[in-house]
Amino acid sequence: QKFLRLMRLCAAASLSRTRTLLSSATARQPRNTAAMASATPSNLVTSTFFLDAFAQRQWEPEYKGTVRITCEQSELVSRVDEAYTANPTLVDGYAPFCKHVFIKNFLPDVRVGALAITDENRHLLRSAYEKRRPEELAVLNRWFDVADVGIESVPVAEYLDIILYSREQLVKEYEAIPGKNEGAGANGLPDAPWGIISIKAQNESYETPMEPITAMRNALGREEGGSGVPIDRAAYDASVEYWNAHAPIRGL
């Protein structure tokens, strides 16, 4: 009986040590928080859409692009989701992974993002070599500054072109440049199938040509900040024709 009690005591002590070791090992194991939860706040995600980090730049005061959005980010996502719920159709973009949703502009202070070049304003064009993000190559850009052309020459936009990339495409791009998405990479993406990657303000209810340099960057590949889609000559020529007669507006 003494022998049996001794064996039970030894077994209990061994089990206790095993539980302690397992608990300690679990506590020491690194937690992949990016994989456990999306880096995108929950109010910027619906069952269909999420606001990608690349588009979130358009709310930043120092944003150099053409269209700064003035409503709350969550309101923009809700508006897009409501429009899609009312008419569940996505307009095809330049590649299978790119789609568009066009909604009426509900922001009275958001003006068109491009202005026609005329003999009267041509001398006001500015240019510089710039990069959108630190990991990209600098490219030559040209634009109008609203301080030069005057706010009265820039009409309030009639439509917002909501540009979408599929989640699968964004995963590929984040894997090519791990520093994107605030360091969370592909693991930080929500499960919704479509990411809002850009918002354009315009008077057209259809896609206007992307800038030629955007097509060039896309053709360079995901490692250089593009999408990896080769140049379509016809689409590129149409882009050149459009942007030879227009320029983006900054400072709005």
Secondary structure as the mmCIF struct_conf table of DSSP 4:
data_model
#
loop_
_struct_conf.conf_type_id
_struct_conf.id
_struct_conf.beg_label_comp_id
_struct_conf.beg_label_asym_id
_struct_conf.beg_label_seq_id
_struct_conf.end_label_comp_id
_struct_conf.end_label_asym_id
_struct_conf.end_label_seq_id
HELX_RH_AL_P HELX_RH_AL_P1 LYS A 2 ARG A 28
BEND BEND1 GLN A 29 GLN A 29
HELX_LH_PP_P HELX_LH_PP_P1 PRO A 30 ARG A 31
HELX_RH_AL_P HELX_RH_AL_P2 THR A 33 MET A 36
BEND BEND2 ALA A 37 ALA A 37
BEND BEND3 ALA A 39 THR A 40
HELX_RH_3T_P HELX_RH_3T_P1 SER A 42 LEU A 44
STRN STRN1 VAL A 45 VAL A 45
BEND BEND4 SER A 47 THR A 48
STRN STRN2 PHE A 49 LEU A 51
HELX_RH_AL_P HELX_RH_AL_P3 ALA A 53 GLN A 56
HELX_RH_3T_P HELX_RH_3T_P2 ARG A 57 TRP A 59
BEND BEND5 GLU A 60 GLU A 60
TURN_TY1_P TURN_TY1_P1 PRO A 61 GLU A 62
BEND BEND6 GLY A 65 THR A 66
BEND BEND7 CYS A 71 CYS A 71
HELX_RH_AL_P HELX_RH_AL_P4 GLN A 73 ALA A 86
BEND BEND8 ASN A 87 ASN A 87
STRN STRN3 VAL A 91 ASP A 92
BEND BEND9 TYR A 94 ALA A 95
TURN_TY1_P TURN_TY1_P2 PRO A 96 PHE A 97
STRN STRN4 CYS A 98 LYS A 104
TURN_TY1_P TURN_TY1_P3 PRO A 108 ASP A 109
STRN STRN5 ARG A 111 ARG A 111
BEND BEND10 GLY A 113 GLY A 113
STRN STRN6 ALA A 114 ALA A 116
TURN_TY1_P TURN_TY1_P4 ASP A 119 ASN A 121
HELX_RH_3T_P HELX_RH_3T_P3 ARG A 122 LEU A 124
STRN STRN7 ARG A 126 GLU A 130
BEND BEND11 ARG A 132 ARG A 133
TURN_TY1_P TURN_TY1_P5 PRO A 134 GLU A 135
BEND BEND12 GLU A 136 GLU A 136
HELX_LH_PP_P HELX_LH_PP_P2 LEU A 137 ALA A 138
STRN STRN8 VAL A 139 ASP A 145
HELX_RH_AL_P HELX_RH_AL_P5 VAL A 146 VAL A 149
HELX_RH_3T_P HELX_RH_3T_P4 ILE A 151 SER A 153
BEND BEND13 VAL A 154 VAL A 154
HELX_LH_PP_P HELX_LH_PP_P3 PRO A 155 PRO A 155
STRN STRN9 VAL A 156 VAL A 156
HELX_LH_PP_P HELX_LH_PP_P4 ALA A 157 ALA A 157
BEND BEND14 GLU A 158 GLU A 158
STRN STRN10 TYR A 159 SER A 166
HELX_RH_AL_P HELX_RH_AL_P6 ARG A 167 ALA A 176
BEND BEND15 ILE A 177 ILE A 177
TURN_TY1_P TURN_TY1_P6 PRO A 178 ALA A 184
HELX_RH_3T_P HELX_RH_3T_P5 GLY A 185 GLY A 188
BEND BEND16 ASP A 191 ASP A 191
BEND BEND17 PRO A 193 PRO A 193
STRN STRN11 TRP A 194 GLN A 202
BEND BEND18 ASN A 203 ASN A 203
BEND BEND19 SER A 205 TYR A 206
HELX_LH_PP_P HELX_LH_PP_P5 GLU A 207 GLU A 211
HELX_RH_AL_P HELX_RH_AL_P7 PRO A 212 LEU A 220
HELX_RH_3T_P HELX_RH_3T_P6 ARG A 222 GLU A 224
TURN_TY1_P TURN_TY1_P7 GLY A 225 GLY A 225
BEND BEND20 GLY A 226 GLY A 226
HELX_LH_PP_P HELX_LH_PP_P6 VAL A 229 ILE A 231
HELX_RH_AL_P HELX_RH_AL_P8 ARG A 233 TRP A 243
TURN_TY1_P TURN_TY1_P8 ASN A 244 ASN A 244
BEND BEND21 ALA A 245 ALA A 245
STRN STRN12 HIS A 246 ARG A 250
#
